[in-house]
Amino acid sequence: MKILIIKLNKIGDVLLTSPLFTNLKAHFGENCQIDMLVNAGTEGLLETTLLQAVHLLKRPNGIFKKLQSNIALLFTLRAQKYNIVLGLGSNERTAFTAFITGAKVRVGIPPHSFWAKHIYTHKIPYKAQHNIESNLDALRLLKIPILDKSVRAKVAKNSTILENLPPKFVHCHFFSDWLFKCLDDNFCVKIVDFITQTYQIPCVLTAAPNDSHRLKTLQTLTQSQIFPISNFLLEEIALLNTKAKAFVGVDTSIMHLSAANGIPTFAFFGPSFTQVWGPWDNALQNSTYKNQKGGIQNMGKHYIYQEPLACMPCGKAGCENSQKSDCLSNKLNQKSALKALKNFLDPLLAKQ
């Protein structure tokens, strides 16, 4: 049995496909081949123990080079002669790639384009549910039992970034490629100062290399000593996160990573749908997140704060798609948000 899973999205989306691997192996046996196709640069957190190959969709500069790279990739996938392809995305590229593989069983979300509506032999219906459950619906359509819903991330065995870190710390990650998911820098500083002053424990702040300037800004604004890290491999951040007493951040791949590691996670959500993207607790089998107008929600040890506004959650890229979310800036009740954070951290840090 040869299976290809296609997930052409962001790092966090790719990480949340990992529950499929264990269930596929349990059903088809250890000798079944599971491969992944993901965007280049999103594979860093993929736990590859159960995968044979990870194919990368690259986007080199220049039309000719891009075309050449895409054609070579399609030939490589076609040559594998997959039995099953799972297209975990509603885009046309995913559907076209699934069709080109020649697999007889193609499971996916049909795009709106007329030419792609009938590519899949098994169509995944839309449901208002957690992204993990939507991924697992691909297996349910094939009558494959769901035995395990745990998210597993790739964790480095060692890393030099740990050498100068404090023995106890809170891991903070406040930045995202999507600006509408981010908090104001001034409130990020308030969070850091609140944690360090209330619990006498330092914060380790991580950010992608392209956000290193924002880390420097926080350093100049904060009253506390922080440990900033922006030059790393994703698997190194996974290792760092396993050492943390707690995680505080926003809706990012690092939030999902922290939850996968079993680290108590607190996230500030803006326009995102909590029931779809909330941090998943591996100790539970079913999500407890609801579609509600903001507020505080949790799944096991993981908590979300979302400002209770009539427009929440809107699912847009910021207010009127402006890339800036008022619910995370001028309309955020900082006092209530910090109180919710304190209630989360007290049982974890008050006796440290």
Salt bridges, closest charged atoms under 4 A:
ASP35 OD2 - HIS55 NE2 3.78
GLU133 OE1 - ARG140 NH2 2.56
GLU133 OE2 - LYS149 NZ 2.74
ASP137 OD2 - LYS127 NZ 3.88
ASP137 OD1 - ARG140 NH1 2.74
ASP148 OD2 - ARG152 NH2 3.00
ASP177 OD2 - LYS10 NZ 3.79
ASP185 OD1 - ARG214 NH2 2.59
GLU235 OE1 - LYS154 NZ 3.52
ASP251 OD2 - LYS181 NZ 3.40
ASP346 OD2 - LYS342 NZ 2.83
